């Protein structure tokens, strides 16, 4: 093969997302064109999990078809580490979507690397706050052990609960946190904040940005409520590739994220998770959750 043709093939390979060696060796027909996207743990909101899975499957395949219709997407939701490990061992794991605290668990056994995170309320990382009525006084004067603290049951609430457990442990505050069927489990952040405003709960946990947005819409909230405690910036979740994911698949998925013509459809998928869009991951996004994980969550295992 002449040098001119050889470099032409290399150029075409780079453009299409297929490795140069595969083209030069004539192995195109053997390329694995199944894109396997795994949702690990509680990334879906429980009450809408079935609907989310169907919508993601349909919309994601449509986006992929617009990029390269020779690829087929497969979405798998797994809840246990053993299931995830089996997928990895059998090369059935391309992109993995997971909560940040789960990522810190998984990387101890499965080599994965974050590529993207999703913005929500136009933020990459989120400060959680413990909210109460101004009439309650400051945090040091409060006996939380006898209080009702509203915690959202959606996936935002999960991270807020981990932070609050960590905070109370640091401050040596005794509090019996909810089980899934207990009364202080609230549907979402908005309802949690309103439950404090209307005196149905003593306190609640929510993202600071959510409180600020709601206070803009209803100035009475700002007059009545106060932030008692505030977390460091915490990363909610990440979109990761394993070390076994071929570069040509990463290139295809990168094109899905970065192709402006597909962005509107991709953002529809993001909205299911209460996110706006995907942006590149930065290592510092993990600093806050690492601190909690290393000092508290790890000790619980």
C-alpha angles and dihedrals in degrees: 000000000000120000091244093057092041093056090044089058091048090052092049090048093054091048095050097042094244120125117257092232091058092054095042091049093048095239099131093119090060096053114123105236098178112114107205114196115186125199108204127198123339102342092127121068105249098230092053100033097115094047092046093054093051094047094047091050094051098041096042093051089049091053092047091050089057090053099040121342093201089077124083125202126220121191118200127181116202129177104188131066090228091060090049092049092051091053090050094047090051095047092247095125122090109145122014123197113198145149116269094245089052090050090058089053097045099048090066089070109015122050105231133152128207114236104167142020128194125242119229123182081003090292130120094200128023137222112217120210137198106226131200142155115285088234090066093072127226125328096258091060096053128097099212093178091080096039134103109235115192113219122184113244094213122093092273090059092054093064091043090054092051090052092048092049089051092047094050091047091052091049093042091238115159114222131155106226121214130271115218095267098046124116099245091066106108126193099238145343095272092055091045092055093045091049088062093044091053093043095247090122131027095220140354142198121232141139114282090231091057091052090049093049092049091047090055090055094043114028090188088074091060091050094049107034133065135191108241100177134010132199131221114259107291128198113228103198145335141216109229142184124212123232088251095058107112115239092238089060091048088051092053092049090046089054090052090055096043102037106106093206091059097041097091092055092044090051088055088060090047091053090063087066093044089255132126108207145331122265131178117282121247122199093229090064087077097055097094098045091043090059092053093042096050097044101038120002093051091054090055094062 
